[in-house]
Amino acid sequence: MSYHRDRPGQSTMSREAENLTTEPELNPVIESLRKKGHRITAQREKILRIFIDLPHGHHLSAEDLHGKLVDEGMNVSLATAYRTLKLLSSLGLLRELDFAEGHKHYELKQDDLPHQHIICTNCNKTLEFEDHFLEDAGQKIGAKYDFEVVDAQFKIFGQCPECQK
């Protein structure tokens, strides 16, 4: 992507970001940001687009995200990637995951597909599984203590079949 300016105050990157807001799958996410009073920057839109386009079951660390942004020609610092991931997680747009690797991973939060993770402690292979009993249990426990549950995560750590050999 180029960053030259055609009009005062507007870069090519800004025009490309304007085009992103017309994409149907991004609109609800963009509206959520706007309703909460946050600016819709080209970087935020590009980061959301990367997460929307990720294949199901893929997760990104801040370093992975930063690499993708740089590969796509964006001039963004790793610190900006971290800050944006934290913001989008705090707004409930991304899900922050801790797989006990010393850094966080992130995925697009999709309320229609609540899932959990099973993680190999040797090779870090991560599988997703759905269990509505766990989701229901999280909601019930939250209600018991008057908590509004925004996310419930259940992780199983063990050794995958390949590492057991």
Summary of the structure (lengths in Angstrom):
residues: 165
radius of gyration: 18.2
end to end distance: 46.7
largest distance: 62.7
contacts: 419
relative contact order: 0.11
helix: 42%
strand: 18%
